[in-house]
Amino acid sequence: MSYATVAGSNLPPNQPRPDPALLNTEAPSASIVADDTSKVNIVHPDFKNHFATVTSENRPPPDDSDDFPRPSKKSRRLREAEAEGLYLWSITKQYLFRPGVAGGLVGLLNIGLLAGASRAFYTQPHLRSDRKVIASTAAAALAILGVEGFAAEKYHETPQGREEARRAKQEGTLIYKHLRENILRPGVLGGLIGLVNAAILGSVGYLSYIHWDKPPGIERLYLQYPLGSLLFGVAKVLLLSGIALRDINLRKLSIIVLESRVTSQAIVITNLQAESSDGPGI
């Protein structure tokens, strides 16, 4: 309590009183939290009763981490193992799930399954007459092929799949072009067919030699060989005739294109000569 307040309250009754209408002071507008970062500051009248500054209000809470139990070495190793597993999984997805690598792995898986099933049927003859085993094998093969086809179709619908399909088609066309230019020519193809014929004749001769003392086998072989030779000969004739017709058509087409070019060039030369002959008369 100030001196003016004490004096004002203890004035005699006949003394003049202050007029409240003459009070022109304003209520304190300073914040109760003093700004201790500024050089000049106006504090709230209740600052002494409530000490509060900007620094004290914005002070971070005390660290109570020591109150909690620290993680054990076992849990830390578990977290490290989980992080390493996630890293290995991301690397696996990045390198193994690409179309080329994944397709090769699926092909190897198919070959392994087919080889295992074939070996099982070969080494265990009783499985060949077991309908349940045969039906289960066929159903499993169809299911695997269906899943692989569905996955391939879903990947083909993506932009990456369409780009891979376009690239594969382009590479296949290029490979077929090289094969047609280097192997499917009449001379090279005839040599390859001759080698196949020699291999077939050699195999038949070898089988006839080692089974010469088994007349039933020889009779069956003599009956089957002419039919196989006839079918193989018909296939060769059809293949060679198709290649020959294609070459003839290509040559005809090239001759027609060449004749059209020669005709167009002759027409152009004739027009130029006519223009040059009409030039001096004009």
MIDOSE-1310 file (N, C-alpha, C; in nm, 2 decimals, decimal comma, always signed):
residues 282
msya	+0,09/-0,12/+0,00/+0,00/+0,00/+0,00/+0,09/+0,12/+0,00; +0,06/+0,22/-0,09/+0,14/+0,34/-0,10/+0,11/+0,44/+0,00; +0,20/+0,54/+0,01/+0,17/+0,66/+0,10/+0,05/+0,74/+0,06; +0,03/+0,76/-0,07/-0,09/+0,84/-0,11/-0,22/+0,77/-0,07
tvag	-0,22/+0,64/-0,08/-0,34/+0,56/-0,04/-0,37/+0,57/+0,11; -0,26/+0,56/+0,19/-0,28/+0,58/+0,33/-0,32/+0,72/+0,37; -0,26/+0,82/+0,31/-0,30/+0,95/+0,34/-0,44/+0,99/+0,29; -0,48/+0,93/+0,18/-0,62/+0,96/+0,13/-0,72/+0,89/+0,22
snlp	-0,69/+0,78/+0,27/-0,79/+0,71/+0,36/-0,80/+0,77/+0,50; -0,69/+0,84/+0,54/-0,69/+0,90/+0,68/-0,72/+1,05/+0,68; -0,77/+1,10/+0,57/-0,80/+1,25/+0,57/-0,92/+1,28/+0,67; -0,92/+1,40/+0,73/-1,03/+1,44/+0,81/-1,16/+1,45/+0,72
pnqp	-1,27/+1,45/+0,79/-1,39/+1,46/+0,71/-1,41/+1,59/+0,64; -1,36/+1,70/+0,70/-1,38/+1,83/+0,64/-1,28/+1,86/+0,52; -1,19/+1,77/+0,49/-1,09/+1,79/+0,39/-1,15/+1,76/+0,25; -1,11/+1,83/+0,15/-1,17/+1,80/+0,01/-1,12/+1,67/-0,04
rpdp	-1,21/+1,60/-0,11/-1,19/+1,47/-0,16/-1,15/+1,48/-0,31; -1,07/+1,39/-0,36/-1,03/+1,39/-0,51/-1,15/+1,36/-0,59; -1,16/+1,43/-0,70/-1,27/+1,40/-0,79/-1,24/+1,28/-0,88; -1,31/+1,18/-0,88/-1,28/+1,06/-0,97/-1,29/+1,09/-1,12
alln	-1,37/+1,20/-1,15/-1,38/+1,23/-1,29/-1,25/+1,29/-1,35; -1,17/+1,34/-1,26/-1,04/+1,39/-1,31/-0,93/+1,28/-1,33; -0,97/+1,15/-1,30/-0,87/+1,04/-1,32/-0,85/+1,01/-1,46; -0,73/+1,04/-1,51/-0,71/+1,02/-1,66/-0,60/+0,91/-1,68
teap	-0,57/+0,83/-1,58/-0,47/+0,72/-1,60/-0,54/+0,60/-1,66; -0,47/+0,52/-1,73/-0,52/+0,39/-1,80/-0,48/+0,27/-1,72; -0,56/+0,17/-1,73/-0,53/+0,04/-1,67/-0,40/-0,02/-1,72; -0,33/-0,09/-1,64/-0,20/-0,15/-1,70/-0,24/-0,25/-1,81
sasi	-0,17/-0,23/-1,92/-0,19/-0,32/-2,04/-0,07/-0,42/-2,06; +0,03/-0,41/-1,98/+0,14/-0,50/-1,99/+0,11/-0,64/-1,96; +0,17/-0,73/-2,03/+0,15/-0,88/-2,00/+0,21/-0,91/-1,87; +0,14/-1,01/-1,81/+0,20/-1,06/-1,68/+0,33/-1,13/-1,69
vadd	+0,35/-1,18/-1,82/+0,48/-1,25/-1,85/+0,58/-1,14/-1,90; +0,68/-1,11/-1,83/+0,77/-1,01/-1,87/+0,86/-1,06/-1,98; +0,89/-0,96/-2,08/+0,98/-1,00/-2,19/+1,12/-0,96/-2,14; +1,20/-1,06/-2,10/+1,33/-1,04/-2,05/+1,44/-1,03/-2,16
tskv	+1,39/-1,05/-2,28/+1,49/-1,04/-2,40/+1,51/-0,89/-2,45; +1,42/-0,80/-2,41/+1,43/-0,66/-2,45/+1,51/-0,58/-2,35; +1,57/-0,47/-2,40/+1,65/-0,39/-2,31/+1,56/-0,30/-2,22; +1,45/-0,25/-2,27/+1,36/-0,17/-2,19/+1,22/-0,24/-2,19
nivh	+1,17/-0,25/-2,07/+1,05/-0,34/-2,05/+0,96/-0,27/-1,95; +0,83/-0,28/-1,97/+0,73/-0,24/-1,87/+0,66/-0,36/-1,82; +0,67/-0,38/-1,69/+0,61/-0,51/-1,64/+0,47/-0,48/-1,58; +0,41/-0,59/-1,55/+0,27/-0,58/-1,49/+0,29/-0,55/-1,34
pdfk	+0,19/-0,48/-1,29/+0,20/-0,44/-1,14/+0,21/-0,57/-1,05; +0,15/-0,68/-1,09/+0,16/-0,80/-1,01/+0,28/-0,89/-1,05; +0,38/-0,83/-1,11/+0,50/-0,91/-1,15/+0,58/-0,96/-1,03; +0,58/-0,88/-0,92/+0,65/-0,93/-0,80/+0,58/-1,05/-0,73
nhfa	+0,45/-1,06/-0,75/+0,38/-1,17/-0,69/+0,38/-1,29/-0,78; +0,39/-1,27/-0,91/+0,39/-1,38/-1,01/+0,52/-1,36/-1,10; +0,63/-1,42/-1,06/+0,75/-1,40/-1,14/+0,74/-1,50/-1,26; +0,72/-1,44/-1,38/+0,72/-1,51/-1,50/+0,78/-1,43/-1,62
tvts	+0,87/-1,49/-1,69/+0,94/-1,43/-1,80/+0,92/-1,51/-1,93; +0,96/-1,46/-2,04/+0,95/-1,53/-2,17/+1,04/-1,65/-2,16; +1,16/-1,63/-2,11/+1,26/-1,74/-2,10/+1,21/-1,86/-2,01; +1,15/-1,82/-1,90/+1,11/-1,92/-1,81/+0,99/-2,00/-1,86
enrp	+0,90/-1,93/-1,93/+0,78/-2,00/-1,99/+0,82/-2,09/-2,11; +0,92/-2,05/-2,19/+0,96/-2,13/-2,30/+1,07/-2,23/-2,27; +1,10/-2,25/-2,15/+1,21/-2,34/-2,12/+1,16/-2,49/-2,14; +1,24/-2,57/-2,21/+1,20/-2,71/-2,24/+1,18/-2,79/-2,11
ppdd	+1,09/-2,88/-2,12/+1,07/-2,96/-1,99/+1,19/-3,05/-1,96; +1,21/-3,08/-1,84/+1,32/-3,16/-1,80/+1,32/-3,30/-1,86; +1,43/-3,35/-1,90/+1,44/-3,48/-1,96/+1,43/-3,59/-1,85; +1,32/-3,67/-1,87/+1,29/-3,77/-1,77/+1,32/-3,91/-1,83
sddf	+1,41/-3,91/-1,93/+1,44/-4,04/-1,99/+1,51/-4,13/-1,90; +1,58/-4,08/-1,80/+1,65/-4,16/-1,70/+1,55/-4,24/-1,62; +1,42/-4,19/-1,61/+1,33/-4,26/-1,53/+1,28/-4,39/-1,59; +1,29/-4,40/-1,73/+1,24/-4,52/-1,80/+1,35/-4,62/-1,81
prps	+1,32/-4,74/-1,81/+1,43/-4,85/-1,83/+1,49/-4,84/-1,97; +1,61/-4,85/-1,98/+1,68/-4,86/-2,10/+1,66/-4,99/-2,17; +1,65/-4,99/-2,31/+1,63/-5,11/-2,38/+1,74/-5,21/-2,36; +1,71/-5,33/-2,35/+1,81/-5,43/-2,33/+1,89/-5,46/-2,46
kksr	+2,00/-5,53/-2,44/+2,08/-5,57/-2,56/+2,00/-5,66/-2,65; +1,91/-5,74/-2,60/+1,84/-5,84/-2,68/+1,74/-5,77/-2,77; +1,67/-5,67/-2,72/+1,57/-5,59/-2,80/+1,65/-5,51/-2,91; +1,76/-5,46/-2,87/+1,84/-5,38/-2,97/+1,89/-5,47/-3,08
rlre	+1,93/-5,59/-3,05/+1,97/-5,69/-3,16/+1,85/-5,73/-3,24; +1,73/-5,74/-3,18/+1,61/-5,77/-3,26/+1,57/-5,66/-3,35; +1,59/-5,53/-3,31/+1,56/-5,42/-3,40/+1,66/-5,42/-3,52; +1,79/-5,45/-3,49/+1,89/-5,45/-3,59/+1,86/-5,56/-3,69
aeae	+1,81/-5,68/-3,64/+1,78/-5,79/-3,73/+1,66/-5,75/-3,82; +1,56/-5,69/-3,76/+1,45/-5,64/-3,84/+1,49/-5,54/-3,95; +1,57/-5,45/-3,92/+1,62/-5,35/-4,01/+1,70/-5,42/-4,13; +1,78/-5,51/-4,09/+1,86/-5,58/-4,19/+1,77/-5,66/-4,28
glyl	+1,67/-5,73/-4,23/+1,57/-5,80/-4,31/+1,50/-5,72/-4,40; +1,45/-5,60/-4,36/+1,38/-5,51/-4,45/+1,48/-5,46/-4,56; +1,60/-5,43/-4,53/+1,70/-5,39/-4,63/+1,72/-5,50/-4,74; +1,74/-5,63/-4,69/+1,75/-5,74/-4,78/+1,63/-5,76/-4,87
wsit	+1,51/-5,74/-4,81/+1,39/-5,76/-4,89/+1,38/-5,65/-5,00; +1,42/-5,53/-4,97/+1,41/-5,42/-5,07/+1,51/-5,45/-5,18; +1,63/-5,50/-5,14/+1,73/-5,53/-5,25/+1,68/-5,65/-5,33; +1,62/-5,75/-5,27/+1,56/-5,86/-5,35/+1,46/-5,81/-5,45
kqyl	+1,36/-5,73/-5,40/+1,26/-5,68/-5,49/+1,32/-5,59/-5,60; +1,43/-5,52/-5,58/+1,49/-5,44/-5,68/+1,56/-5,51/-5,79; +1,62/-5,62/-5,75/+1,71/-5,70/-5,85/+1,64/-5,82/-5,90; +1,56/-5,89/-5,82/+1,51/-6,02/-5,86/+1,37/-6,01/-5,92
frpg	+1,29/-5,91/-5,89/+1,16/-5,90/-5,94/+1,15/-5,82/-6,07; +1,26/-5,80/-6,14/+1,25/-5,74/-6,27/+1,20/-5,84/-6,37; +1,14/-5,80/-6,48/+1,08/-5,89/-6,57/+1,18/-6,00/-6,62; +1,30/-5,96/-6,67/+1,39/-6,06/-6,72/+1,43/-6,16/-6,62
vagg	+1,47/-6,11/-6,50/+1,52/-6,20/-6,40/+1,41/-6,29/-6,34; +1,29/-6,23/-6,32/+1,18/-6,31/-6,27/+1,13/-6,41/-6,37; +1,13/-6,37/-6,50/+1,09/-6,47/-6,60/+1,19/-6,59/-6,61; +1,32/-6,56/-6,60/+1,41/-6,67/-6,59/+1,40/-6,76/-6,47
lvgl	+1,37/-6,70/-6,36/+1,35/-6,78/-6,24/+1,22/-6,87/-6,25; +1,12/-6,81/-6,31/+0,99/-6,89/-6,33/+1,02/-7,00/-6,42; +1,09/-6,97/-6,53/+1,13/-7,08/-6,62/+1,21/-7,19/-6,56; +1,30/-7,16/-6,48/+1,38/-7,26/-6,41/+1,29/-7,34/-6,31
lnig	+1,20/-7,27/-6,25/+1,10/-7,34/-6,16/+1,02/-7,44/-6,24; +0,97/-7,39/-6,35/+0,89/-7,48/-6,44/+0,97/-7,61/-6,48; +1,09/-7,58/-6,52/+1,18/-7,69/-6,56/+1,20/-7,79/-6,45; +1,23/-7,74/-6,33/+1,25/-7,82/-6,21/+1,12/-7,90/-6,18
llag	+1,01/-7,84/-6,19/+0,88/-7,92/-6,16/+0,86/-8,03/-6,26; +0,88/-7,99/-6,39/+0,86/-8,09/-6,49/+0,96/-8,21/-6,48; +1,08/-8,17/-6,45/+1,19/-8,28/-6,43/+1,15/-8,36/-6,31; +1,11/-8,30/-6,20/+1,08/-8,38/-6,09/+0,96/-8,48/-6,11
asra	+0,85/-8,42/-6,18/+0,74/-8,51/-6,21/+0,78/-8,62/-6,30; +0,86/-8,59/-6,41/+0,90/-8,69/-6,50/+0,98/-8,80/-6,43; +1,07/-8,76/-6,35/+1,16/-8,86/-6,28/+1,07/-8,95/-6,19; +0,97/-8,88/-6,12/+0,89/-8,96/-6,03/+0,81/-9,07/-6,11
fytq	+0,76/-9,03/-6,22/+0,68/-9,12/-6,31/+0,77/-9,23/-6,37; +0,90/-9,19/-6,39/+0,99/-9,29/-6,45/+1,04/-9,39/-6,35; +1,08/-9,34/-6,23/+1,13/-9,43/-6,13/+1,03/-9,51/-6,06; +0,91/-9,47/-6,06/+0,80/-9,54/-5,99/+0,69/-9,57/-6,09
phlr	+0,70/-9,69/-6,15/+0,60/-9,73/-6,26/+0,46/-9,74/-6,21; +0,44/-9,76/-6,08/+0,30/-9,78/-6,04/+0,22/-9,64/-6,04; +0,30/-9,53/-6,05/+0,23/-9,40/-6,05/+0,17/-9,38/-6,19; +0,21/-9,45/-6,29/+0,16/-9,43/-6,43/+0,02/-9,48/-6,44
sdrk	-0,02/-9,57/-6,36/-0,16/-9,63/-6,36/-0,25/-9,57/-6,25; -0,19/-9,48/-6,17/-0,27/-9,42/-6,06/-0,34/-9,30/-6,11; -0,47/-9,30/-6,13/-0,55/-9,19/-6,18/-0,54/-9,07/-6,09; -0,55/-9,09/-5,96/-0,54/-8,98/-5,87/-0,41/-8,90/-5,89
vias	-0,30/-8,97/-5,89/-0,17/-8,90/-5,91/-0,17/-8,82/-6,04; -0,22/-8,89/-6,15/-0,21/-8,82/-6,28/-0,30/-8,70/-6,28; -0,42/-8,71/-6,22/-0,52/-8,60/-6,22/-0,46/-8,49/-6,13; -0,40/-8,52/-6,02/-0,34/-8,42/-5,93/-0,23/-8,35/-6,00
taaa	-0,14/-8,42/-6,07/-0,03/-8,36/-6,14/-0,08/-8,27/-6,25; -0,18/-8,31/-6,33/-0,24/-8,22/-6,43/-0,30/-8,10/-6,37; -0,38/-8,12/-6,26/-0,44/-8,00/-6,20/-0,34/-7,90/-6,15; -0,23/-7,95/-6,09/-0,13/-7,86/-6,03/-0,06/-7,79/-6,15
alai	-0,03/-7,86/-6,26/+0,03/-7,79/-6,37/-0,06/-7,69/-6,43; -0,19/-7,71/-6,44/-0,28/-7,61/-6,49/-0,29/-7,49/-6,40; -0,29/-7,52/-6,27/-0,30/-7,41/-6,17/-0,17/-7,32/-6,18; -0,06/-7,38/-6,19/+0,07/-7,31/-6,20/+0,07/-7,22/-6,32
lgve	+0,03/-7,28/-6,44/+0,03/-7,21/-6,56/-0,07/-7,10/-6,56; -0,19/-7,12/-6,49/-0,29/-7,02/-6,48/-0,24/-6,90/-6,40; -0,18/-6,93/-6,28/-0,12/-6,82/-6,20/-0,01/-6,74/-6,27; +0,07/-6,81/-6,34/+0,18/-6,74/-6,42/+0,12/-6,66/-6,53
gfaa	+0,02/-6,71/-6,60/-0,04/-6,63/-6,71/-0,12/-6,51/-6,65; -0,18/-6,53/-6,54/-0,25/-6,41/-6,48/-0,15/-6,30/-6,44; -0,04/-6,34/-6,38/+0,06/-6,25/-6,34/+0,12/-6,18/-6,46; +0,15/-6,25/-6,56/+0,20/-6,19/-6,69/+0,10/-6,10/-6,75
ekyh	-0,03/-6,13/-6,75/-0,13/-6,04/-6,81/-0,14/-5,91/-6,73; -0,13/-5,92/-6,59/-0,14/-5,80/-6,51/-0,02/-5,72/-6,53; +0,10/-5,78/-6,55/+0,22/-5,70/-6,57/+0,21/-5,64/-6,71; +0,15/-5,71/-6,81/+0,14/-5,65/-6,94/+0,05/-5,53/-6,95
etpq	-0,04/-5,51/-6,86/-0,13/-5,40/-6,86/-0,06/-5,27/-6,80; +0,06/-5,28/-6,74/+0,13/-5,17/-6,69/+0,21/-5,11/-6,80; +0,25/-4,98/-6,79/+0,34/-4,92/-6,89/+0,47/-4,99/-6,91; +0,53/-5,04/-6,80/+0,66/-5,11/-6,81/+0,63/-5,24/-6,88
gree	+0,52/-5,31/-6,86/+0,49/-5,43/-6,93/+0,47/-5,41/-7,08; +0,40/-5,30/-7,12/+0,39/-5,27/-7,26/+0,52/-5,24/-7,33; +0,61/-5,17/-7,26/+0,74/-5,14/-7,31/+0,82/-5,26/-7,33; +0,81/-5,35/-7,23/+0,89/-5,48/-7,24/+0,83/-5,56/-7,36
arra	+0,70/-5,56/-7,38/+0,64/-5,64/-7,49/+0,69/-5,58/-7,62; +0,69/-5,45/-7,63/+0,73/-5,39/-7,76/+0,88/-5,42/-7,79; +0,96/-5,41/-7,68/+1,10/-5,44/-7,70/+1,12/-5,59/-7,74; +1,05/-5,68/-7,67/+1,06/-5,82/-7,71/+1,02/-5,85/-7,85
kqeg	+0,91/-5,79/-7,89/+0,87/-5,80/-8,03/+0,97/-5,75/-8,13; +1,03/-5,64/-8,10/+1,13/-5,58/-8,19/+1,25/-5,68/-8,19; +1,29/-5,73/-8,07/+1,41/-5,82/-8,07/+1,38/-5,95/-8,14; +1,25/-6,00/-8,13/+1,22/-6,12/-8,20/+1,21/-6,10/-8,35
tliy	+1,16/-5,99/-8,39/+1,17/-5,96/-8,54/+1,31/-5,95/-8,59; +1,40/-5,89/-8,51/+1,54/-5,88/-8,55/+1,60/-6,01/-8,56; +1,58/-6,10/-8,46/+1,63/-6,23/-8,46/+1,58/-6,31/-8,58; +1,45/-6,30/-8,61/+1,40/-6,38/-8,73/+1,46/-6,32/-8,86
khlr	+1,48/-6,19/-8,86/+1,54/-6,14/-8,98/+1,68/-6,19/-9,00; +1,76/-6,20/-8,90/+1,89/-6,25/-8,91/+1,89/-6,40/-8,94; +1,80/-6,48/-8,88/+1,79/-6,62/-8,92/+1,75/-6,64/-9,07; +1,66/-6,55/-9,11/+1,61/-6,57/-9,25/+1,72/-6,53/-9,35
enil	+1,80/-6,43/-9,31/+1,91/-6,39/-9,40/+2,03/-6,49/-9,40; +2,06/-6,55/-9,29/+2,18/-6,63/-9,27/+2,15/-6,79/-9,27; +2,04/-6,83/-9,23/+2,01/-6,97/-9,21/+1,91/-7,03/-9,31; +1,80/-6,95/-9,33/+1,69/-7,00/-9,41/+1,71/-6,98/-9,56
rpgv	+1,84/-6,95/-9,60/+1,87/-6,95/-9,74/+1,87/-7,09/-9,80; +1,85/-7,11/-9,93/+1,84/-7,25/-9,98/+1,96/-7,33/-9,96; +2,08/-7,27/-9,97/+2,20/-7,35/-9,96/+2,22/-7,39/-9,81; +2,21/-7,30/-9,72/+2,23/-7,33/-9,58/+2,12/-7,42/-9,53
lggl	+2,00/-7,39/-9,56/+1,89/-7,48/-9,51/+1,90/-7,62/-9,57; +1,94/-7,63/-9,70/+1,96/-7,76/-9,76/+2,06/-7,84/-9,69; +2,17/-7,77/-9,65/+2,28/-7,84/-9,57/+2,23/-7,89/-9,44; +2,15/-7,81/-9,37/+2,09/-7,85/-9,24/+2,00/-7,97/-9,25
iglv	+1,91/-7,96/-9,36/+1,82/-8,08/-9,38/+1,90/-8,20/-9,41; +2,01/-8,19/-9,49/+2,09/-8,30/-9,52/+2,15/-8,36/-9,39; +2,20/-8,28/-9,30/+2,25/-8,33/-9,17/+2,14/-8,40/-9,09; +2,02/-8,35/-9,09/+1,91/-8,42/-9,02/+1,88/-8,55/-9,09
naai	+1,89/-8,56/-9,22/+1,87/-8,68/-9,29/+1,97/-8,78/-9,25; +2,10/-8,74/-9,25/+2,21/-8,83/-9,22/+2,20/-8,88/-9,07; +2,15/-8,79/-8,98/+2,14/-8,83/-8,84/+2,03/-8,94/-8,83; +1,92/-8,92/-8,90/+1,81/-9,01/-8,90/+1,85/-9,15/-8,96
lgsv	+1,92/-9,14/-9,07/+1,96/-9,27/-9,13/+2,07/-9,34/-9,04; +2,16/-9,26/-8,98/+2,25/-9,32/-8,90/+2,19/-9,39/-8,77; +2,09/-9,32/-8,72/+2,02/-9,38/-8,60/+1,95/-9,50/-8,64; +1,88/-9,50/-8,75/+1,81/-9,62/-8,80/+1,91/-9,74/-8,83
gyls	+2,02/-9,71/-8,89/+2,12/-9,81/-8,91/+2,18/-9,87/-8,78; +2,20/-9,78/-8,69/+2,26/-9,83/-8,56/+2,16/-9,91/-8,49; +2,03/-9,87/-8,48/+1,93/-9,95/-8,42/+1,91/-10,09/-8,49; +1,92/-10,09/-8,62/+1,91/-10,21/-8,70/+2,03/-10,30/-8,67
yihw	+2,14/-10,24/-8,64/+2,26/-10,32/-8,62/+2,26/-10,39/-8,48; +2,21/-10,31/-8,38/+2,22/-10,37/-8,24/+2,10/-10,46/-8,22; +1,99/-10,45/-8,30/+1,87/-10,54/-8,28/+1,86/-10,63/-8,40; +1,96/-10,67/-8,46/+1,95/-10,76/-8,58/+1,90/-10,90/-8,55
dkpp	+1,92/-10,94/-8,42/+1,87/-11,07/-8,38/+1,73/-11,07/-8,32; +1,66/-10,96/-8,33/+1,53/-10,96/-8,28/+1,43/-10,93/-8,40; +1,38/-11,03/-8,46/+1,30/-11,01/-8,58/+1,18/-10,92/-8,56; +1,10/-10,94/-8,45/+0,98/-10,86/-8,43/+1,02/-10,71/-8,43
gier	+1,13/-10,67/-8,36/+1,16/-10,53/-8,36/+1,21/-10,48/-8,49; +1,28/-10,57/-8,57/+1,32/-10,53/-8,71/+1,20/-10,51/-8,79; +1,10/-10,59/-8,78/+0,98/-10,58/-8,87/+0,91/-10,45/-8,83; +0,89/-10,42/-8,71/+0,83/-10,29/-8,67/+0,91/-10,17/-8,72
lylq	+1,04/-10,18/-8,71/+1,12/-10,08/-8,76/+1,11/-10,06/-8,91; +1,11/-10,17/-8,98/+1,09/-10,16/-9,13/+0,96/-10,10/-9,17; +0,86/-10,13/-9,08/+0,72/-10,07/-9,11/+0,71/-9,92/-9,08; +0,78/-9,88/-8,97/+0,77/-9,74/-8,92/+0,86/-9,65/-9,00
yplg	+0,97/-9,70/-9,05/+1,07/-9,61/-9,11/+1,02/-9,55/-9,24; +0,95/-9,63/-9,33/+0,90/-9,56/-9,45/+0,80/-9,46/-9,43; +0,71/-9,48/-9,33/+0,61/-9,38/-9,30/+0,67/-9,25/-9,24; +0,77/-9,27/-9,15/+0,84/-9,15/-9,10/+0,92/-9,08/-9,21
sllf	+0,98/-9,15/-9,29/+1,06/-9,09/-9,40/+0,96/-9,01/-9,50; +0,85/-9,07/-9,52/+0,75/-9,01/-9,61/+0,70/-8,88/-9,55; +0,66/-8,88/-9,42/+0,62/-8,76/-9,36/+0,72/-8,65/-9,35; +0,85/-8,69/-9,32/+0,96/-8,60/-9,32/+0,98/-8,54/-9,45
gvak	+0,98/-8,62/-9,56/+1,00/-8,57/-9,69/+0,89/-8,47/-9,73; +0,76/-8,50/-9,70/+0,66/-8,41/-9,73/+0,68/-8,27/-9,66; +0,72/-8,28/-9,53/+0,75/-8,16/-9,46/+0,86/-8,08/-9,52; +0,96/-8,15/-9,56/+1,08/-8,08/-9,63/+1,03/-8,01/-9,76
vlll	+0,95/-8,08/-9,84/+0,90/-8,03/-9,97/+0,82/-7,90/-9,94; +0,73/-7,91/-9,84/+0,64/-7,80/-9,81/+0,73/-7,68/-9,77; +0,82/-7,70/-9,68/+0,91/-7,59/-9,63/+0,99/-7,53/-9,74; +1,05/-7,61/-9,82/+1,13/-7,56/-9,93/+1,05/-7,49/-10,04
sgia	+0,93/-7,54/-10,07/+0,84/-7,48/-10,16/+0,79/-7,34/-10,11; +0,76/-7,34/-9,98/+0,72/-7,21/-9,92/+0,83/-7,11/-9,93; +0,95/-7,15/-9,90/+1,06/-7,06/-9,90/+1,09/-7,01/-10,05; +1,08/-7,11/-10,14/+1,10/-7,07/-10,28/+0,99/-6,98/-10,33
lrdi	+0,87/-7,00/-10,30/+0,76/-6,91/-10,34/+0,78/-6,77/-10,28; +0,82/-6,77/-10,16/+0,84/-6,64/-10,09/+0,96/-6,56/-10,16; +1,06/-6,64/-10,20/+1,17/-6,57/-10,27/+1,13/-6,52/-10,40; +1,05/-6,61/-10,47/+1,00/-6,56/-10,60/+0,91/-6,44/-10,59
nlrk	+0,83/-6,44/-10,50/+0,74/-6,32/-10,48/+0,82/-6,20/-10,44; +0,92/-6,22/-10,36/+1,01/-6,10/-10,33/+1,08/-6,05/-10,45; +1,13/-6,14/-10,53/+1,20/-6,10/-10,65/+1,11/-6,03/-10,75; +0,98/-6,09/-10,76/+0,89/-6,02/-10,85/+0,85/-5,88/-10,80
lsii	+0,84/-5,87/-10,67/+0,81/-5,74/-10,61/+0,92/-5,64/-10,63; +1,05/-5,69/-10,62/+1,16/-5,60/-10,64/+1,17/-5,56/-10,78; +1,14/-5,65/-10,88/+1,15/-5,62/-11,02/+1,04/-5,52/-11,05; +0,92/-5,53/-11,00/+0,81/-5,44/-11,02/+0,85/-5,30/-10,97
vles	+0,91/-5,29/-10,85/+0,95/-5,16/-10,79/+1,06/-5,10/-10,88; +1,15/-5,18/-10,92/+1,26/-5,13/-11,01/+1,21/-5,08/-11,14; +1,11/-5,15/-11,20/+1,06/-5,11/-11,33/+0,98/-4,98/-11,31; +0,91/-4,96/-11,20/+0,83/-4,84/-11,18/+0,93/-4,72/-11,16
rvts	+1,04/-4,75/-11,09/+1,14/-4,64/-11,07/+1,20/-4,60/-11,20; +1,23/-4,70/-11,29/+1,29/-4,67/-11,42/+1,19/-4,59/-11,50; +1,07/-4,63/-11,50/+0,96/-4,56/-11,58/+0,95/-4,42/-11,53; +0,94/-4,40/-11,40/+0,93/-4,26/-11,35/+1,05/-4,18/-11,39
qaiv	+1,17/-4,23/-11,38/+1,29/-4,16/-11,42/+1,29/-4,12/-11,57; +1,24/-4,22/-11,65/+1,23/-4,19/-11,80/+1,13/-4,08/-11,83; +1,02/-4,08/-11,75/+0,92/-3,97/-11,77/+0,98/-3,84/-11,73; +1,05/-3,84/-11,62/+1,11/-3,71/-11,58/+1,22/-3,66/-11,68
itnl	+1,30/-3,75/-11,73/+1,40/-3,71/-11,83/+1,33/-3,66/-11,96; +1,22/-3,73/-12,00/+1,15/-3,68/-12,12/+1,09/-3,54/-12,10; +1,04/-3,52/-11,99/+0,98/-3,38/-11,96/+1,09/-3,28/-11,96; +1,21/-3,31/-11,90/+1,32/-3,21/-11,90/+1,37/-3,19/-12,04
qaes	+1,38/-3,29/-12,13/+1,42/-3,27/-12,27/+1,32/-3,18/-12,34; +1,19/-3,21/-12,32/+1,09/-3,13/-12,39/+1,10/-2,98/-12,34; +1,12/-2,96/-12,21/+1,13/-2,82/-12,17/+1,25/-2,75/-12,22; +1,36/-2,82/-12,23/+1,49/-2,76/-12,29/+1,47/-2,74/-12,44
sdgp	+1,40/-2,82/-12,51/+1,38/-2,79/-12,66/+1,28/-2,68/-12,68; +1,19/-2,66/-12,59/+1,09/-2,55/-12,61/+1,15/-2,41/-12,56; +1,26/-2,42/-12,49/+1,31/-2,29/-12,43/+1,36/-2,19/-12,53; +1,44/-2,22/-12,63/+1,49/-2,12/-12,73/+1,38/-2,06/-12,81
gi	+1,27/-2,14/-12,84/+1,16/-2,09/-12,93/+1,09/-1,98/-12,85; +1,08/-1,99/-12,73/+1,01/-1,88/-12,65/+1,09/-1,76/-12,65
